[in-house]
């Protein structure tokens, strides 16, 4: 290493550049260079540019010391690299200070101590700044400075006392501005640090202020009727502070008792006035306040004995109930409550779904699978399935023919395609012959008891509607709730409670979950994936999965030259990060059995139900997203169209990428997914306009969309293939090959043929990108104490509603 001595003039030049002035200087510079030369060049940007040091808070900067020069040097302050041995006052007048500038550490400088007015270490700078911040009430910043110095200074006791004072001032500031939760955390931190901390100028102890914060928080939760949280917070305070918490908890316990007694009195008065709905709600509030109070439990039971009523929280009200509406969650839910069908799916087997003919038996009458018989129960003998509309042989035969009548515009096409003849053999037997062997005619006979084309005159009360053959009828409906009562025409079991049901509409599933936690509702029909872990950990609430997952996909509307092209559609699909949307945005990082990304419109099943996965080709690997490939495919389609114009003689044609309209139904999952998809498409320069459909709409009423977010409950791929693809399906624009395979599915004579044809359909829909499959989502419902008979492995929430009962008991059905 070589030492270069420079003249005083050159020294002044160096300092002048440092100070930005031309001035005389008393420095003597000793320049010690680390090397003979420096190589300059461009550095590739390997990541985000770090924030400049001088823009960071002092505590976040690299440590440095600071010297202040005298007035001959304009009182300049210089940031220098920390010295191993800082000088102490008084400074030695005849010696020099040797240092390196923090911003130019390769140069070693000297300055006579006689020209040094002040020297401060980094810790001293932090302490000085902390005192300035305290004066401006920026306590959190001051706290950081003090804590840094404390951790690096041998943990000085006086400094610790100052830290505690600042922590107190910060907590009090938040307390005074109503930020009680934040103030509480600081007061508790202070109490943990020093339980005997004396508050400057205040008579209260730190525990008193802690209890004050808890009192304010309890008041806020009481105002919001969050009684479970009130009790939980009280329990937490008792565990933390034991007897010290008595000044807070004793009055609050008395308050809970008084509120509970007032609600009981109101309930008793409402019950006497036969205001049953109001009494049910108020009795529920009394139980929310004191869930284990014997008088409250008995009062709730008295209300339920007088008028059984069960509250169900939903986020999607049903406008057109239909148990077979595979694209409408709410319609399926209420459809099963208000209507029974000729055939009903009740579960799954290794050979497709298991079906019930409620009026008797449905049996195969030959070896080939071309002749089947309906054997009706003898109603007069009382052995008909409870609650099913009566049906005679000639009525059934007429109904089956009407559904296959080619002149009837409302015929059921899949049934019409397979039916050949219908014969009445006797008063209790109807025989049907098919055009060809068909493996499962029950799947296409999930049809209403009312004939096709049947309509109810406007203004007909629900109770007088011949189509209202389900266990319940709707008696009142508005934007907030729907009320259902037991159908008096429905032959119900006399030993069942048959409670009335009130569906309360919430803006989101999460709001319905909050109502369940408060005790405002007894059942929630659809639980957001992010709330599952929280609910499963609570006592008094049971969470159960549905047997069938929902399938999520984008359906293209081929209204322009881009959306018509498979290359463009697959480019968009490869751009979507489906794993990120499902795992992080919808499931919130939870691993949920049955919630998986897939490249099929049909379900892959779950660990406990893989019997519906027979439509999946297991050799097809789910493709990951790839922005670069997606963009290349999209731009490749744009280039192809430009070349097509040139072949027509149109030179220098400009064909911009279209702005896509992405439509989606009004629900939380669809909104989250579509906002994410639009953002990901914008990364490849595809502008996207989001269009939220009106409540109750699952498909746009017009042609103003390019892709539709579709959510489907695929319970039986054998029959749902026809509901999905083709002119009568949810995806009408498919190529001829897909249509041909769907016809093969509809005429499958064995389960081997069914599986072969559906796997062909899987491959062809993927190759043609008939839809953009996203993922399947495992759905769950939840219910609380008192609801019994709700059932397991449900396909519909109300699948076993005949067995439901509600009471005030604390045991959950197992």
Number of C-alpha atoms within 10 A of each C-alpha: 8 10 10 10 13 12 10 15 11 13 20 20 16 15 19 15 11 11 15 9 11 11 15 15 16 16 18 19 22 17 17 15 15 13 9 7 7 7 4 6 6 5 6 6 7 6 6 6 7 6 8 8 12 8 9 11 10 17 20 12 13 12 16 19 21 20 19 18 21 15 11 12 18 11 15 14 17 19 19 20 20 19 13 6 6 11 14 9 7 7 17 13 11 8 12 18 17 14 19 18 19 18 12 10 14 14 16 15 19 17 17 18 19 15 19 21 15 15 19 19 20 21 20 14 19 21 19 15 17 22 17 14 17 17 10 10 15 17 24 16 18 26 20 16 25 25 19 15 21 18 11 11 11 8 12 12 10 9 16 17 13 14 21 23 19 24 21 23 22 23 26 20 17 17 21 10 9 14 16 23 16 15 26 22 14 22 27 18 16 23 18 11 12 13 13 12 17 14 14 10 6 8 9 11 14 21 19 16 18 21 22 17 22 22 18 16 19 20 15 14 17 16 10 10 15 21 24 18 16 20 19 12 17 19 13 12 20 16 11 10 12 11 11 14 19 14 12 17 19 10 10 18 12 11 13 18 14 13 15 23 17 13 20 23 16 17 27 19 13 19 21 11 10 14 14 19 16 14 26 24 18 22 29 25 23 29 23 22 28 20 18 12 14 11 15 25 20 15 23 26 20 18 24 22 14 12 19 20 26 24 23 23 28 26 23 24 25 22 13 14 20 22 25 21 17 20 22 24 25 21 21 23 24 25 23 25 27 24 20 24 23 22 22 22 19 14 17 19 11 12 16 21 20 17 19 17 21 22 24 18 13 21 13 16 15 10 8 13 19 21 22 18 20 23 20 22 20 16 14 7 7 9 11 17 16 15 19 21 21 18 18 16 20 17 14 21 19 14 19 26 20 19 24 22 18 14 8 12 11 15 19 20 16 21 22 19 16 20 22 16 15 19 16 18 14 11 12 17 21 23 21 20 18 19 14 17 18 22 23 24 24 21 23 20 20 20 22 19 22 15 19 19 11 10 11 12 8 6 6 10 12 17 18 11 13 15 19 22 26 21 26 29 27 20 13 12 15 10 9 11 17 18 19 22 19 22 20 12 18 18 16 18 12 7 7 11 20 23 24 18 19 21 25 23 21 19 14 18 24 20 15 26 27 16 20 22 22 20 24 20 24 23 28 27 25 23 23 19 25 16 16 19 11 8 19 14 11 11 10 15 19 19 18 17 19 18 21 27 25 24 27 26 22 23 22 23 19 15 12 10 12 19 18 15 15 18 20 22 22 21 25 25 26 20 24 24 18 23 17 17 22 24 18 13 16 21 19 15 13 16 11 15 13 23 24 21 24 24 25 27 28 32 30 26 22 19 9 10 15 15 20 25 19 25 25 25 19 11 8 14 9 11 12 15 18 15 20 13 15 23 21 15 21 25 18 15 21 20 14 12 17 18 16 13 16 13 10 8 10 12 11 10 13 12 11 9 14 16 12 19 18 23 26 27 23 20 17 15 21 19 18 14 22 23 15 18 21 19 16 18 21 13 12 18 15 19 15 20 16 17 18 18 17 13 13 18 15 20 19 16 9 6 9 14 20 22 21 24 23 25 23 23 23 22 24 23 25 29 21 20 23 22 22 21 22 20 13 13 13 18 19 17 19 18 14 10 13 21 18 13 19 24 17 18 26 24 23 21 18 16 17 12 15 25 21 19 22 24 23 20 28 21 19 16 22 19 12 18 21 24 28 27 24 26 26 28 25 19 20 21 18 22 26 22 20 19 21 18 15 18 16 14 17 19 21 22 23 21 19 16 18 21 17 17 20 22 23 20 15 14 14 16 14 8
